Amino acid sequence: LPLPNSLDTKRAQTYFQRAIDKGWISLEANKWIWHGIGANAHKSQLAYFCGKVYGYKHSINGNVGTSFPEEDLNALFGIKRMQSLLQQVYEATKKQLWRRSIDELFE
């Protein structure tokens, strides 16, 4: 899969391909598109998926995992503030139902 060097890891190749196989992501005219899970393709789903791929570990102070490549991911998918979206996912009062589908992809 054509990923920028900064994002191109064996883990990313594996899980991006799995997401493509599920129909959650596609590559159209060299542009990555998140189709999401269910009727609503929320950017927060994309942020959660990318967090799982790139080792984001949430804490009250933000990421305590590996260095999350937010700027490169924002550019790849044409969005803004992915890490902020990711923090909102983890800080939601109720766990989102779609998270289970993404978690299962990583089992």
Buried (B, 14 or more C-beta within 10 A) or exposed (E): EEBEEEBEBEEBBBBBEBBBEBEBBEEEEEEBBBBBBEEEEBBBBBBBBBBBBBBBEBEEEBBEEEEBBBEBBBBBBEBEEBBEBBBBBBEEEEEBEBBEBBEEBEE
